[in-house]
Amino acid sequence: MRYSYQTHGTCSQQIDFDLDGDVVSNIEFYGGCNGNLKGICSLCDGMTVDEIEDHLKGIQCGFKPTSCPDQLATAVRAAYEQSENK
């Protein structure tokens, strides 16, 4: 299923991705550092929600308390929990 997440506290504004069970694919960021985010999308394609959280949760961008990778970890966890509660 396709999910959209409005980011908070980052240069990117939105993350879209597919979630099949706990596997994440087709990640797209809107806004932010284009090249870096394309790299993150490519590296995370096919990872599970837990794997993405393990690698990305808690990463900060400069003095910000979050980052685009951290927001991706938050987004995929929220989507997974939403899908489990249906």
N, C-alpha and C positions, 0 to 999 in steps of 0.2 A: 504494500500500500504506500502511496506517496504522502509525505508529510512536509509541512512548512513550519518553520520556527522563526519568530521575530527575535533577533538577538538584542542583548542589553549590554551597554557599556563598551561596545566595539565599533570599529569603522564599518564593518559589514552590517547590513541591515536585516538580512534574511538568509536562512539556510533551508534548502529543499533537499530531500533525500527519499529513497525507497527503503522500506523495512519489510523483510520477509522473514517472519519468525523473529530471530534476534540478529539477523545478518543485514548489514547496512550496505547500500550501493547507490550509484548515480547521485552522488553528493554534488550540490551546486551552492556556492556562496554568491550573494549579491552585494557588491561593494567590497571594500577592504583591499588588501594587497593582492592583486590578481595572481601574480606568479606564485607566491607563497601558498595561497589558498588552493590553487590548482594542484600543487604538489601534495598538500594535505589530503585533498579529495582523492587523488590517485593512490596514495599510500594507504588510505583507510578503506578504499573500495573492497568489499568482500569481508571486512572484519566484523566481528560480533560487537554488540553493545558493550559487553564487559571489556573486550580488548581495546576498544576506543577509549573507554573510561580509564583503563589502566595506563594508557599511554598519554592521554591528553588532559585529563581532569587536573585542575589546579595550576595550569600554566598561566602565567601573567604576562601582559604586554606592557613593558615599561613600568610605570607607576600605577597602572590600572589594576584593579583586583581580579580581572578576568582577561580573556583573549579570545580570538576567533576559535582556536583549537579547544579551549575550555568550553566555549559556547556550543561547539559541536558535541562534546561529551554530554553536556546538559540536555541538548536537543534530542539526541538519540535515546537517552535514558527516559525522558519524558514521553516520547513517542512509544517506546517499548511498554512502559507502564500503562499508557492509555490503551494500547492494543491488547494487553493482558486483561484489562478490566471490562472489555466489551462483552 
